[in-house]
Amino acid sequence: MSSILTNSSALVALQTLSSISKNLDKTQDMISTGLEIGSAKDSSAIWAISKVMESDVAGFRAVSDSLSLGESTVAVGLAGAEQIVDILNEMKQKVVAGTSGNVDHAKITADVDELKNQITSIIQASQFNGSNLLNTAGNAGITVLSSLDRDASGSVTAASITVASVDFETNLDLATVDVSSETAADASLDDIETLIQTAVDGAAALGASASRIEDQNEFVGKVMDAMKIGISALVDTDMEEASAQLSALQTQQQLAVQALSIANQAPQTILTLFQ
């Protein structure tokens, strides 16, 4: 039945055109923003997951900064400790030389005193941003934020790496080394060996901590990269698919406009019945 009051064909064509235009607008928005899930109304569950992951990425970025700071602090301490080991080995040569009776012990003592002063200077200078792992003032060590751990319930806890101070200022008693005479130098041989071993142990401990922090920083970087890829897979637009969809919708829109035009002309054919 034809009616001049209600054009059902035009209504159907209008609904179709409206739906296509809505999908076309969404596709164009996806292409322009690069996001398939740009807000909670697009997909509340996926949007919520992506926002939690983005929050974790931001947190891990702060963790990486903390690890980098800790890595630099330990690296400075390690460089100082390794230099002190070298100086103590040089001092050992002076002590061994001092065990001979036909040497100038005054000059050897002067050389050893200078080496002691150099060690003291290195201990005090081996600081980064105010943190010193070689002197007594820094014997509390440092605590480096190393990770943010989220459990199945969503609860987040912070993990950290503690680096203990080697406190060379206290543990290296340089006063025990005496080369003022043959007898004193001979008695200092055991003392210098003890000092060297203490310095080596301290440097090794700092080296192990430096390696752990460096590895953790690398791991955190990989975790952030993996999370960014995961977020991208959840919310980013597949541009190839969107391009094909855009072309299809544009074609559908043109056809829908033609269909609506034809439907709008249908009531005019009723006039021919009265001619």
Beta strands, then each sheet from edge to edge (+ up, - down):
strand 1: 127-128
strand 2: 131-132
strand 3: 142-150
strand 4: 156-163
sheet 1: 1+ 2-
sheet 2: 3+ 4-
end
